[in-house]
Amino acid sequence: MSLRDTSLSTDENGALAITGIVTANVHLTSANSFTYSATIQIFDADGNLIFTAYGRTTGTRFQ
């Protein structure tokens, strides 16, 4: 499964300040666990890429 989430942030006057985009892939490795990798991009108000970060995690169901 993949997903894309876009978040907008405004300054105190209500003008667009930054945009954040998270693009992620989730893989079920079994009925009780998953892996997740994501790319996080932050853009300024003019659409210029400020930085990119990468994340990875795993999860296991517990009771």
C-alpha positions as CSV (number, residue, x, y, z in Angstrom):
1,M,0.0,0.0,0.0
2,S,1.2,3.5,-0.7
3,L,0.1,6.9,0.5
4,R,0.7,10.6,-0.1
5,D,-0.2,13.2,2.5
6,T,0.1,17.0,1.8
7,S,0.2,19.5,4.7
8,L,0.0,23.2,4.4
9,S,1.2,25.7,7.0
10,T,0.4,29.4,7.0
11,D,2.1,32.4,8.6
12,E,0.3,34.7,11.2
13,N,-1.3,36.6,8.3
14,G,-2.8,33.5,6.7
15,A,-0.4,33.4,3.8
16,L,1.1,30.0,2.7
17,A,4.4,29.6,4.5
18,I,5.5,26.0,3.8
19,T,4.1,22.8,2.2
20,G,5.0,19.3,3.5
21,I,4.6,16.2,1.5
22,V,5.0,12.7,2.9
23,T,5.1,9.8,0.4
24,A,5.1,6.4,2.0
25,N,5.0,2.7,1.2
26,V,3.7,0.2,3.8
27,H,4.3,-3.5,3.4
28,L,2.6,-6.2,5.5
29,T,5.3,-8.7,6.2
30,S,2.8,-11.0,8.0
31,A,-0.6,-10.8,9.7
32,N,1.2,-9.3,12.7
33,S,3.9,-7.0,11.4
34,F,4.8,-4.4,8.8
35,T,7.6,-2.3,7.3
36,Y,7.2,1.3,6.4
37,S,9.4,3.7,4.4
38,A,8.8,7.3,3.7
39,T,10.1,10.4,2.0
40,I,9.4,13.7,3.6
41,Q,9.7,16.9,1.5
42,I,9.4,20.5,2.7
43,F,8.8,23.3,0.2
44,D,8.7,27.1,0.8
45,A,5.8,29.3,-0.3
46,D,7.3,29.6,-3.8
47,G,7.5,25.9,-4.3
48,N,11.2,25.6,-3.8
49,L,12.4,22.4,-2.1
50,I,13.9,23.3,1.3
51,F,14.9,19.8,2.4
52,T,14.2,16.1,2.0
53,A,14.3,13.5,4.8
54,Y,13.8,9.7,4.7
55,G,12.4,7.5,7.3
56,R,12.0,3.8,7.8
57,T,10.3,1.8,10.6
58,T,8.9,-1.6,11.4
59,G,6.0,-2.6,13.6
60,T,4.7,-5.7,15.4
61,R,1.2,-6.3,16.8
62,F,1.1,-6.8,20.6
63,Q,-1.6,-7.6,23.0
